[in-house]
Amino acid sequence: MPKTDSASFRSGATVEDLMMEAMRPMLKSWLDANLQPIVEHLVEREVRRIAGK
């Protein structure tokens, strides 16, 4: 029996594709809410590190 995990034998979306599609709106929402404070904190910490030299 031929191996069926090859892309040439597969049709339609994989579980991974479906998960990525389902996670995309959640990830966008999380990034919208959290990315700016994370970046600000990291930039502030780096500025303090450089200014302390």
Helices and strands as residue ranges (DSSP letters): H 15-51
